[in-house]
Amino acid sequence: MIRKNKNIEKTVKKVTDPVEKIGKEVINGIGNVAKETVQGTFNVGKEAIKTGANVGKETINTGKKVGKVVKDTVKKSN
């Protein structure tokens, strides 16, 4: 019969506990990095959509203005 040695159990626990805590910290750290990456990407996407919308708006407005100038010029020349 093998008798358990209390000192060995204590030593194993001393080693195991910090390793578990470090593992948790690493997982939490990776989770936070992933979360930041997703939020950062979302914000970049949001900015790109806003910018795209603004460019589209400017293009439409410019097109309307050019169209009006052409229309007015044609009216004047007739």
PDB file with one MODEL, atoms N, CA, C and O in Angstrom:
MODEL        1
ATOM      1  N   MET A   1       0.834  -1.179   0.000  1.00  0.00           N
ATOM      2  CA  MET A   1       0.000   0.000   0.000  1.00  0.00           C
ATOM      3  C   MET A   1       0.884   1.250   0.000  1.00  0.00           C
ATOM      4  O   MET A   1       1.826   1.374   0.782  1.00  0.00           O
ATOM      5  N   ILE A   2       0.545   2.164  -0.902  1.00  0.00           N
ATOM      6  CA  ILE A   2       1.315   3.405  -0.992  1.00  0.00           C
ATOM      7  C   ILE A   2       0.632   4.452  -0.126  1.00  0.00           C
ATOM      8  O   ILE A   2      -0.563   4.719  -0.254  1.00  0.00           O
ATOM      9  N   ARG A   3       1.412   5.020   0.738  1.00  0.00           N
ATOM     10  CA  ARG A   3       0.874   6.042   1.625  1.00  0.00           C
ATOM     11  C   ARG A   3       1.083   7.413   0.987  1.00  0.00           C
ATOM     12  O   ARG A   3       2.172   7.720   0.501  1.00  0.00           O
ATOM     13  N   LYS A   4       0.031   8.237   0.991  1.00  0.00           N
ATOM     14  CA  LYS A   4       0.140   9.580   0.401  1.00  0.00           C
ATOM     15  C   LYS A   4       1.026  10.455   1.280  1.00  0.00           C
ATOM     16  O   LYS A   4       0.927  10.442   2.507  1.00  0.00           O
ATOM     17  N   ASN A   5       1.852  11.178   0.651  1.00  0.00           N
ATOM     18  CA  ASN A   5       2.725  12.091   1.358  1.00  0.00           C
ATOM     19  C   ASN A   5       2.100  13.484   1.297  1.00  0.00           C
ATOM     20  O   ASN A   5       1.915  14.032   0.210  1.00  0.00           O
ATOM     21  N   LYS A   6       1.782  14.045   2.424  1.00  0.00           N
ATOM     22  CA  LYS A   6       1.124  15.361   2.499  1.00  0.00           C
ATOM     23  C   LYS A   6       1.996  16.460   1.890  1.00  0.00           C
ATOM     24  O   LYS A   6       1.478  17.394   1.277  1.00  0.00           O
ATOM     25  N   ASN A   7       3.306  16.352   2.055  1.00  0.00           N
ATOM     26  CA  ASN A   7       4.207  17.367   1.510  1.00  0.00           C
ATOM     27  C   ASN A   7       4.158  17.388  -0.015  1.00  0.00           C
ATOM     28  O   ASN A   7       4.210  18.451  -0.634  1.00  0.00           O
ATOM     29  N   ILE A   8       4.057  16.187  -0.621  1.00  0.00           N
ATOM     30  CA  ILE A   8       3.976  16.118  -2.084  1.00  0.00           C
ATOM     31  C   ILE A   8       2.689  16.780  -2.563  1.00  0.00           C
ATOM     32  O   ILE A   8       2.699  17.528  -3.541  1.00  0.00           O
ATOM     33  N   GLU A   9       1.579  16.504  -1.874  1.00  0.00           N
ATOM     34  CA  GLU A   9       0.292  17.113  -2.246  1.00  0.00           C
ATOM     35  C   GLU A   9       0.370  18.640  -2.161  1.00  0.00           C
ATOM     36  O   GLU A   9      -0.125  19.342  -3.042  1.00  0.00           O
ATOM     37  N   LYS A  10       0.999  19.147  -1.091  1.00  0.00           N
ATOM     38  CA  LYS A  10       1.128  20.602  -0.926  1.00  0.00           C
ATOM     39  C   LYS A  10       1.987  21.206  -2.040  1.00  0.00           C
ATOM     40  O   LYS A  10       1.665  22.263  -2.584  1.00  0.00           O
ATOM     41  N   THR A  11       3.081  20.520  -2.370  1.00  0.00           N
ATOM     42  CA  THR A  11       3.979  21.004  -3.418  1.00  0.00           C
ATOM     43  C   THR A  11       3.268  21.043  -4.762  1.00  0.00           C
ATOM     44  O   THR A  11       3.376  22.020  -5.503  1.00  0.00           O
ATOM     45  N   VAL A  12       2.540  19.973  -5.071  1.00  0.00           N
ATOM     46  CA  VAL A  12       1.801  19.913  -6.336  1.00  0.00           C
ATOM     47  C   VAL A  12       0.777  21.041  -6.385  1.00  0.00           C
ATOM     48  O   VAL A  12       0.615  21.687  -7.420  1.00  0.00           O
ATOM     49  N   LYS A  13       0.087  21.280  -5.276  1.00  0.00           N
ATOM     50  CA  LYS A  13      -0.916  22.350  -5.232  1.00  0.00           C
ATOM     51  C   LYS A  13      -0.256  23.717  -5.435  1.00  0.00           C
ATOM     52  O   LYS A  13      -0.806  24.576  -6.123  1.00  0.00           O
ATOM     53  N   LYS A  14       0.926  23.919  -4.835  1.00  0.00           N
ATOM     54  CA  LYS A  14       1.641  25.188  -4.988  1.00  0.00           C
ATOM     55  C   LYS A  14       2.017  25.438  -6.448  1.00  0.00           C
ATOM     56  O   LYS A  14       2.019  26.582  -6.903  1.00  0.00           O
ATOM     57  N   VAL A  15       2.329  24.389  -7.165  1.00  0.00           N
ATOM     58  CA  VAL A  15       2.702  24.525  -8.574  1.00  0.00           C
ATOM     59  C   VAL A  15       1.455  24.658  -9.439  1.00  0.00           C
ATOM     60  O   VAL A  15       1.427  25.464 -10.369  1.00  0.00           O
ATOM     61  N   THR A  16       0.427  23.873  -9.138  1.00  0.00           N
ATOM     62  CA  THR A  16      -0.781  23.823  -9.971  1.00  0.00           C
ATOM     63  C   THR A  16      -1.571  25.124  -9.909  1.00  0.00           C
ATOM     64  O   THR A  16      -2.024  25.614 -10.943  1.00  0.00           O
ATOM     65  N   ASP A  17      -1.744  25.692  -8.720  1.00  0.00           N
ATOM     66  CA  ASP A  17      -2.553  26.912  -8.574  1.00  0.00           C
ATOM     67  C   ASP A  17      -2.038  28.071  -9.424  1.00  0.00           C
ATOM     68  O   ASP A  17      -2.818  28.658 -10.173  1.00  0.00           O
ATOM     69  N   PRO A  18      -0.749  28.425  -9.336  1.00  0.00           N
ATOM     70  CA  PRO A  18      -0.265  29.530 -10.180  1.00  0.00           C
ATOM     71  C   PRO A  18      -0.411  29.245 -11.675  1.00  0.00           C
ATOM     72  O   PRO A  18      -0.722  30.144 -12.457  1.00  0.00           O
ATOM     73  N   VAL A  19      -0.183  27.983 -12.067  1.00  0.00           N
ATOM     74  CA  VAL A  19      -0.305  27.634 -13.480  1.00  0.00           C
ATOM     75  C   VAL A  19      -1.744  27.832 -13.936  1.00  0.00           C
ATOM     76  O   VAL A  19      -1.977  28.342 -15.032  1.00  0.00           O
ATOM     77  N   GLU A  20      -2.719  27.435 -13.111  1.00  0.00           N
ATOM     78  CA  GLU A  20      -4.132  27.637 -13.451  1.00  0.00           C
ATOM     79  C   GLU A  20      -4.431  29.130 -13.586  1.00  0.00           C
ATOM     80  O   GLU A  20      -5.119  29.555 -14.515  1.00  0.00           O
ATOM     81  N   LYS A  21      -3.904  29.920 -12.646  1.00  0.00           N
ATOM     82  CA  LYS A  21      -4.154  31.368 -12.690  1.00  0.00           C
ATOM     83  C   LYS A  21      -3.528  32.000 -13.927  1.00  0.00           C
ATOM     84  O   LYS A  21      -4.139  32.851 -14.573  1.00  0.00           O
ATOM     85  N   ILE A  22      -2.312  31.585 -14.252  1.00  0.00           N
ATOM     86  CA  ILE A  22      -1.645  32.113 -15.451  1.00  0.00           C
ATOM     87  C   ILE A  22      -2.437  31.725 -16.688  1.00  0.00           C
ATOM     88  O   ILE A  22      -2.632  32.536 -17.593  1.00  0.00           O
ATOM     89  N   GLY A  23      -2.894  30.470 -16.718  1.00  0.00           N
ATOM     90  CA  GLY A  23      -3.707  30.012 -17.852  1.00  0.00           C
ATOM     91  C   GLY A  23      -4.958  30.853 -18.012  1.00  0.00           C
ATOM     92  O   GLY A  23      -5.324  31.226 -19.127  1.00  0.00           O
ATOM     93  N   LYS A  24      -5.619  31.153 -16.894  1.00  0.00           N
ATOM     94  CA  LYS A  24      -6.830  31.991 -16.932  1.00  0.00           C
ATOM     95  C   LYS A  24      -6.501  33.382 -17.455  1.00  0.00           C
ATOM     96  O   LYS A  24      -7.232  33.930 -18.281  1.00  0.00           O
ATOM     97  N   GLU A  25      -5.397  33.952 -16.973  1.00  0.00           N
ATOM     98  CA  GLU A  25      -4.991  35.290 -17.412  1.00  0.00           C
ATOM     99  C   GLU A  25      -4.709  35.317 -18.907  1.00  0.00           C
ATOM    100  O   GLU A  25      -5.091  36.253 -19.609  1.00  0.00           O
ATOM    101  N   VAL A  26      -4.029  34.267 -19.383  1.00  0.00           N
ATOM    102  CA  VAL A  26      -3.710  34.197 -20.811  1.00  0.00           C
ATOM    103  C   VAL A  26      -5.000  34.124 -21.618  1.00  0.00           C
ATOM    104  O   VAL A  26      -5.150  34.828 -22.617  1.00  0.00           O
ATOM    105  N   ILE A  27      -5.932  33.272 -21.187  1.00  0.00           N
ATOM    106  CA  ILE A  27      -7.208  33.136 -21.898  1.00  0.00           C
ATOM    107  C   ILE A  27      -7.964  34.458 -21.861  1.00  0.00           C
ATOM    108  O   ILE A  27      -8.487  34.899 -22.884  1.00  0.00           O
ATOM    109  N   ASN A  28      -8.029  35.096 -20.691  1.00  0.00           N
ATOM    110  CA  ASN A  28      -8.707  36.393 -20.587  1.00  0.00           C
ATOM    111  C   ASN A  28      -8.034  37.427 -21.469  1.00  0.00           C
ATOM    112  O   ASN A  28      -8.705  38.213 -22.138  1.00  0.00           O
ATOM    113  N   GLY A  29      -6.705  37.429 -21.470  1.00  0.00           N
ATOM    114  CA  GLY A  29      -5.954  38.375 -22.306  1.00  0.00           C
ATOM    115  C   GLY A  29      -6.270  38.176 -23.773  1.00  0.00           C
ATOM    116  O   GLY A  29      -6.493  39.143 -24.502  1.00  0.00           O
ATOM    117  N   ILE A  30      -6.290  36.920 -24.213  1.00  0.00           N
ATOM    118  CA  ILE A  30      -6.600  36.631 -25.617  1.00  0.00           C
ATOM    119  C   ILE A  30      -8.023  37.053 -25.926  1.00  0.00           C
ATOM    120  O   ILE A  30      -8.296  37.610 -26.989  1.00  0.00           O
ATOM    121  N   GLY A  31      -8.939  36.783 -24.986  1.00  0.00           N
ATOM    122  CA  GLY A  31     -10.336  37.193 -25.165  1.00  0.00           C
ATOM    123  C   GLY A  31     -10.450  38.698 -25.323  1.00  0.00           C
ATOM    124  O   GLY A  31     -11.187  39.188 -26.178  1.00  0.00           O
ATOM    125  N   ASN A  32      -9.714  39.430 -24.490  1.00  0.00           N
ATOM    126  CA  ASN A  32      -9.762  40.892 -24.564  1.00  0.00           C
ATOM    127  C   ASN A  32      -9.171  41.401 -25.869  1.00  0.00           C
ATOM    128  O   ASN A  32      -9.699  42.337 -26.470  1.00  0.00           O
ATOM    129  N   VAL A  33      -8.077  40.790 -26.308  1.00  0.00           N
ATOM    130  CA  VAL A  33      -7.462  41.199 -27.575  1.00  0.00           C
ATOM    131  C   VAL A  33      -8.436  40.946 -28.716  1.00  0.00           C
ATOM    132  O   VAL A  33      -8.614  41.794 -29.591  1.00  0.00           O
ATOM    133  N   ALA A  34      -9.064  39.773 -28.702  1.00  0.00           N
ATOM    134  CA  ALA A  34     -10.022  39.444 -29.761  1.00  0.00           C
ATOM    135  C   ALA A  34     -11.184  40.432 -29.741  1.00  0.00           C
ATOM    136  O   ALA A  34     -11.645  40.883 -30.790  1.00  0.00           O
ATOM    137  N   LYS A  35     -11.651  40.762 -28.544  1.00  0.00           N
ATOM    138  CA  LYS A  35     -12.769  41.700 -28.388  1.00  0.00           C
ATOM    139  C   LYS A  35     -12.380  43.067 -28.955  1.00  0.00           C
ATOM    140  O   LYS A  35     -13.151  43.686 -29.688  1.00  0.00           O
ATOM    141  N   GLU A  36     -11.178  43.528 -28.610  1.00  0.00           N
ATOM    142  CA  GLU A  36     -10.696  44.812 -29.119  1.00  0.00           C
ATOM    143  C   GLU A  36     -10.576  44.787 -30.634  1.00  0.00           C
ATOM    144  O   GLU A  36     -10.920  45.753 -31.315  1.00  0.00           O
ATOM    145  N   THR A  37     -10.080  43.660 -31.156  1.00  0.00           N
ATOM    146  CA  THR A  37      -9.924  43.537 -32.607  1.00  0.00           C
ATOM    147  C   THR A  37     -11.273  43.617 -33.289  1.00  0.00           C
ATOM    148  O   THR A  37     -11.424  44.310 -34.295  1.00  0.00           O
ATOM    149  N   VAL A  38     -12.259  42.910 -32.748  1.00  0.00           N
ATOM    150  CA  VAL A  38     -13.603  42.917 -33.341  1.00  0.00           C
ATOM    151  C   VAL A  38     -14.179  44.322 -33.275  1.00  0.00           C
ATOM    152  O   VAL A  38     -14.712  44.817 -34.268  1.00  0.00           O
ATOM    153  N   GLN A  39     -14.081  44.973 -32.117  1.00  0.00           N
ATOM    154  CA  GLN A  39     -14.616  46.326 -31.986  1.00  0.00           C
ATOM    155  C   GLN A  39     -13.880  47.286 -32.911  1.00  0.00           C
ATOM    156  O   GLN A  39     -14.498  48.145 -33.540  1.00  0.00           O
ATOM    157  N   GLY A  40     -12.566  47.141 -32.993  1.00  0.00           N
ATOM    158  CA  GLY A  40     -11.780  47.997 -33.886  1.00  0.00           C
ATOM    159  C   GLY A  40     -12.195  47.801 -35.329  1.00  0.00           C
ATOM    160  O   GLY A  40     -12.348  48.767 -36.076  1.00  0.00           O
ATOM    161  N   THR A  41     -12.377  46.554 -35.719  1.00  0.00           N
ATOM    162  CA  THR A  41     -12.797  46.261 -37.091  1.00  0.00           C
ATOM    163  C   THR A  41     -14.177  46.825 -37.347  1.00  0.00           C
ATOM    164  O   THR A  41     -14.440  47.379 -38.414  1.00  0.00           O
ATOM    165  N   PHE A  42     -15.065  46.686 -36.366  1.00  0.00           N
ATOM    166  CA  PHE A  42     -16.424  47.210 -36.502  1.00  0.00           C
ATOM    167  C   PHE A  42     -16.382  48.723 -36.685  1.00  0.00           C
ATOM    168  O   PHE A  42     -17.083  49.276 -37.533  1.00  0.00           O
ATOM    169  N   ASN A  43     -15.551  49.388 -35.879  1.00  0.00           N
ATOM    170  CA  ASN A  43     -15.440  50.844 -35.993  1.00  0.00           C
ATOM    171  C   ASN A  43     -14.870  51.252 -37.350  1.00  0.00           C
ATOM    172  O   ASN A  43     -15.326  52.224 -37.951  1.00  0.00           O
ATOM    173  N   VAL A  44     -13.877  50.510 -37.828  1.00  0.00           N
ATOM    174  CA  VAL A  44     -13.305  50.808 -39.144  1.00  0.00           C
ATOM    175  C   VAL A  44     -14.368  50.612 -40.211  1.00  0.00           C
ATOM    176  O   VAL A  44     -14.508  51.433 -41.118  1.00  0.00           O
ATOM    177  N   GLY A  45     -15.116  49.522 -40.100  1.00  0.00           N
ATOM    178  CA  GLY A  45     -16.191  49.254 -41.061  1.00  0.00           C
ATOM    179  C   GLY A  45     -17.232  50.354 -41.044  1.00  0.00           C
ATOM    180  O   GLY A  45     -17.716  50.787 -42.089  1.00  0.00           O
ATOM    181  N   LYS A  46     -17.570  50.800 -39.846  1.00  0.00           N
ATOM    182  CA  LYS A  46     -18.564  51.861 -39.679  1.00  0.00           C
ATOM    183  C   LYS A  46     -18.068  53.144 -40.353  1.00  0.00           C
ATOM    184  O   LYS A  46     -18.816  53.821 -41.058  1.00  0.00           O
ATOM    185  N   GLU A  47     -16.790  53.463 -40.120  1.00  0.00           N
ATOM    186  CA  GLU A  47     -16.204  54.659 -40.733  1.00  0.00           C
ATOM    187  C   GLU A  47     -16.196  54.542 -42.251  1.00  0.00           C
ATOM    188  O   GLU A  47     -16.483  55.506 -42.960  1.00  0.00           O
ATOM    189  N   ALA A  48     -15.865  53.352 -42.740  1.00  0.00           N
ATOM    190  CA  ALA A  48     -15.828  53.149 -44.193  1.00  0.00           C
ATOM    191  C   ALA A  48     -17.220  53.336 -44.784  1.00  0.00           C
ATOM    192  O   ALA A  48     -17.373  53.937 -45.848  1.00  0.00           O
ATOM    193  N   ILE A  49     -18.232  52.820 -44.092  1.00  0.00           N
ATOM    194  CA  ILE A  49     -19.612  52.971 -44.577  1.00  0.00           C
ATOM    195  C   ILE A  49     -20.001  54.445 -44.573  1.00  0.00           C
ATOM    196  O   ILE A  49     -20.577  54.940 -45.542  1.00  0.00           O
ATOM    197  N   LYS A  50     -19.684  55.151 -43.480  1.00  0.00           N
ATOM    198  CA  LYS A  50     -20.011  56.585 -43.405  1.00  0.00           C
ATOM    199  C   LYS A  50     -19.302  57.351 -44.518  1.00  0.00           C
ATOM    200  O   LYS A  50     -19.904  58.183 -45.197  1.00  0.00           O
ATOM    201  N   THR A  51     -18.023  57.061 -44.693  1.00  0.00           N
ATOM    202  CA  THR A  51     -17.243  57.748 -45.720  1.00  0.00           C
ATOM    203  C   THR A  51     -17.800  57.441 -47.094  1.00  0.00           C
ATOM    204  O   THR A  51     -17.936  58.334 -47.930  1.00  0.00           O
ATOM    205  N   GLY A  52     -18.122  56.178 -47.329  1.00  0.00           N
ATOM    206  CA  GLY A  52     -18.707  55.782 -48.613  1.00  0.00           C
ATOM    207  C   GLY A  52     -20.006  56.508 -48.866  1.00  0.00           C
ATOM    208  O   GLY A  52     -20.273  56.945 -49.985  1.00  0.00           O
ATOM    209  N   ALA A  53     -20.813  56.638 -47.832  1.00  0.00           N
ATOM    210  CA  ALA A  53     -22.090  57.340 -47.961  1.00  0.00           C
ATOM    211  C   ALA A  53     -21.849  58.813 -48.278  1.00  0.00           C
ATOM    212  O   ALA A  53     -22.538  59.394 -49.116  1.00  0.00           O
ATOM    213  N   ASN A  54     -20.875  59.409 -47.609  1.00  0.00           N
ATOM    214  CA  ASN A  54     -20.566  60.820 -47.861  1.00  0.00           C
ATOM    215  C   ASN A  54     -20.048  61.028 -49.276  1.00  0.00           C
ATOM    216  O   ASN A  54     -20.415  61.998 -49.939  1.00  0.00           O
ATOM    217  N   VAL A  55     -19.196  60.118 -49.739  1.00  0.00           N
ATOM    218  CA  VAL A  55     -18.679  60.222 -51.105  1.00  0.00           C
ATOM    219  C   VAL A  55     -19.828  60.091 -52.088  1.00  0.00           C
ATOM    220  O   VAL A  55     -19.921  60.845 -53.056  1.00  0.00           O
ATOM    221  N   GLY A  56     -20.711  59.116 -51.828  1.00  0.00           N
ATOM    222  CA  GLY A  56     -21.874  58.935 -52.703  1.00  0.00           C
ATOM    223  C   GLY A  56     -22.741  60.177 -52.744  1.00  0.00           C
ATOM    224  O   GLY A  56     -23.211  60.585 -53.806  1.00  0.00           O
ATOM    225  N   LYS A  57     -22.948  60.770 -51.589  1.00  0.00           N
ATOM    226  CA  LYS A  57     -23.775  61.977 -51.474  1.00  0.00           C
ATOM    227  C   LYS A  57     -23.138  63.121 -52.269  1.00  0.00           C
ATOM    228  O   LYS A  57     -23.814  63.828 -53.016  1.00  0.00           O
ATOM    229  N   GLU A  58     -21.823  63.287 -52.092  1.00  0.00           N
ATOM    230  CA  GLU A  58     -21.109  64.348 -52.816  1.00  0.00           C
ATOM    231  C   GLU A  58     -21.182  64.129 -54.320  1.00  0.00           C
ATOM    232  O   GLU A  58     -21.370  65.075 -55.084  1.00  0.00           O
ATOM    233  N   THR A  59     -21.031  62.878 -54.740  1.00  0.00           N
ATOM    234  CA  THR A  59     -21.074  62.565 -56.172  1.00  0.00           C
ATOM    235  C   THR A  59     -22.443  62.896 -56.741  1.00  0.00           C
ATOM    236  O   THR A  59     -22.548  63.484 -57.817  1.00  0.00           O
ATOM    237  N   ILE A  60     -23.492  62.518 -56.020  1.00  0.00           N
ATOM    238  CA  ILE A  60     -24.863  62.807 -56.480  1.00  0.00           C
ATOM    239  C   ILE A  60     -25.076  64.311 -56.563  1.00  0.00           C
ATOM    240  O   ILE A  60     -25.593  64.814 -57.561  1.00  0.00           O
ATOM    241  N   ASN A  61     -24.677  65.037 -55.511  1.00  0.00           N
ATOM    242  CA  ASN A  61     -24.849  66.494 -55.506  1.00  0.00           C
ATOM    243  C   ASN A  61     -24.070  67.144 -56.645  1.00  0.00           C
ATOM    244  O   ASN A  61     -24.577  68.041 -57.318  1.00  0.00           O
ATOM    245  N   THR A  62     -22.835  66.687 -56.859  1.00  0.00           N
ATOM    246  CA  THR A  62     -22.022  67.237 -57.946  1.00  0.00           C
ATOM    247  C   THR A  62     -22.682  66.947 -59.285  1.00  0.00           C
ATOM    248  O   THR A  62     -22.748  67.814 -60.156  1.00  0.00           O
ATOM    249  N   GLY A  63     -23.170  65.724 -59.443  1.00  0.00           N
ATOM    250  CA  GLY A  63     -23.863  65.345 -60.684  1.00  0.00           C
ATOM    251  C   GLY A  63     -25.073  66.221 -60.931  1.00  0.00           C
ATOM    252  O   GLY A  63     -25.327  66.627 -62.065  1.00  0.00           O
ATOM    253  N   LYS A  64     -25.822  66.516 -59.880  1.00  0.00           N
ATOM    254  CA  LYS A  64     -27.011  67.377 -60.010  1.00  0.00           C
ATOM    255  C   LYS A  64     -26.597  68.779 -60.451  1.00  0.00           C
ATOM    256  O   LYS A  64     -27.221  69.383 -61.323  1.00  0.00           O
ATOM    257  N   LYS A  65     -25.529  69.283 -59.826  1.00  0.00           N
ATOM    258  CA  LYS A  65     -25.063  70.637 -60.156  1.00  0.00           C
ATOM    259  C   LYS A  65     -24.568  70.704 -61.596  1.00  0.00           C
ATOM    260  O   LYS A  65     -24.888  71.643 -62.324  1.00  0.00           O
ATOM    261  N   VAL A  66     -23.779  69.697 -62.009  1.00  0.00           N
ATOM    262  CA  VAL A  66     -23.274  69.663 -63.385  1.00  0.00           C
ATOM    263  C   VAL A  66     -24.446  69.553 -64.349  1.00  0.00           C
ATOM    264  O   VAL A  66     -24.491  70.241 -65.369  1.00  0.00           O
ATOM    265  N   GLY A  67     -25.392  68.684 -64.018  1.00  0.00           N
ATOM    266  CA  GLY A  67     -26.585  68.520 -64.869  1.00  0.00           C
ATOM    267  C   GLY A  67     -27.342  69.822 -65.009  1.00  0.00           C
ATOM    268  O   GLY A  67     -27.808  70.153 -66.099  1.00  0.00           O
ATOM    269  N   LYS A  68     -27.473  70.571 -63.919  1.00  0.00           N
ATOM    270  CA  LYS A  68     -28.197  71.845 -63.950  1.00  0.00           C
ATOM    271  C   LYS A  68     -27.457  72.857 -64.823  1.00  0.00           C
ATOM    272  O   LYS A  68     -28.076  73.573 -65.610  1.00  0.00           O
ATOM    273  N   VAL A  69     -26.143  72.915 -64.683  1.00  0.00           N
ATOM    274  CA  VAL A  69     -25.344  73.845 -65.485  1.00  0.00           C
ATOM    275  C   VAL A  69     -25.489  73.514 -66.966  1.00  0.00           C
ATOM    276  O   VAL A  69     -25.674  74.411 -67.789  1.00  0.00           O
ATOM    277  N   VAL A  70     -25.406  72.232 -67.306  1.00  0.00           N
ATOM    278  CA  VAL A  70     -25.556  71.816 -68.707  1.00  0.00           C
ATOM    279  C   VAL A  70     -26.943  72.185 -69.205  1.00  0.00           C
ATOM    280  O   VAL A  70     -27.095  72.718 -70.304  1.00  0.00           O
ATOM    281  N   LYS A  71     -27.949  71.901 -68.397  1.00  0.00           N
ATOM    282  CA  LYS A  71     -29.342  72.190 -68.768  1.00  0.00           C
ATOM    283  C   LYS A  71     -29.522  73.696 -68.989  1.00  0.00           C
ATOM    284  O   LYS A  71     -30.112  74.114 -69.986  1.00  0.00           O
ATOM    285  N   ASP A  72     -29.011  74.506 -68.054  1.00  0.00           N
ATOM    286  CA  ASP A  72     -29.127  75.965 -68.175  1.00  0.00           C
ATOM    287  C   ASP A  72     -28.374  76.474 -69.407  1.00  0.00           C
ATOM    288  O   ASP A  72     -28.855  77.366 -70.106  1.00  0.00           O
ATOM    289  N   THR A  73     -27.200  75.910 -69.668  1.00  0.00           N
ATOM    290  CA  THR A  73     -26.399  76.315 -70.825  1.00  0.00           C
ATOM    291  C   THR A  73     -27.133  75.987 -72.122  1.00  0.00           C
ATOM    292  O   THR A  73     -27.143  76.792 -73.052  1.00  0.00           O
ATOM    293  N   VAL A  74     -27.738  74.822 -72.184  1.00  0.00           N
ATOM    294  CA  VAL A  74     -28.483  74.414 -73.381  1.00  0.00           C
ATOM    295  C   VAL A  74     -29.663  75.356 -73.596  1.00  0.00           C
ATOM    296  O   VAL A  74     -29.945  75.753 -74.727  1.00  0.00           O
ATOM    297  N   LYS A  75     -30.359  75.719 -72.506  1.00  0.00           N
ATOM    298  CA  LYS A  75     -31.504  76.639 -72.611  1.00  0.00           C
ATOM    299  C   LYS A  75     -31.053  77.998 -73.153  1.00  0.00           C
ATOM    300  O   LYS A  75     -31.709  78.577 -74.019  1.00  0.00           O
ATOM    301  N   LYS A  76     -29.923  78.502 -72.633  1.00  0.00           N
ATOM    302  CA  LYS A  76     -29.429  79.814 -73.047  1.00  0.00           C
ATOM    303  C   LYS A  76     -29.005  79.810 -74.512  1.00  0.00           C
ATOM    304  O   LYS A  76     -29.220  80.792 -75.221  1.00  0.00           O
ATOM    305  N   SER A  77     -28.405  78.711 -74.969  1.00  0.00           N
ATOM    306  CA  SER A  77     -27.910  78.676 -76.344  1.00  0.00           C
ATOM    307  C   SER A  77     -29.042  78.476 -77.353  1.00  0.00           C
ATOM    308  O   SER A  77     -28.866  78.760 -78.537  1.00  0.00           O
ATOM    309  N   ASN A  78     -30.186  77.997 -76.904  1.00  0.00           N
ATOM    310  CA  ASN A  78     -31.320  77.809 -77.830  1.00  0.00           C
ATOM    311  C   ASN A  78     -32.063  79.077 -77.913  1.00  0.00           C
ATOM    312  O   ASN A  78     -33.059  79.163 -78.632  1.00  0.00           O
TER     313      ASN A  78
ENDMDL
END
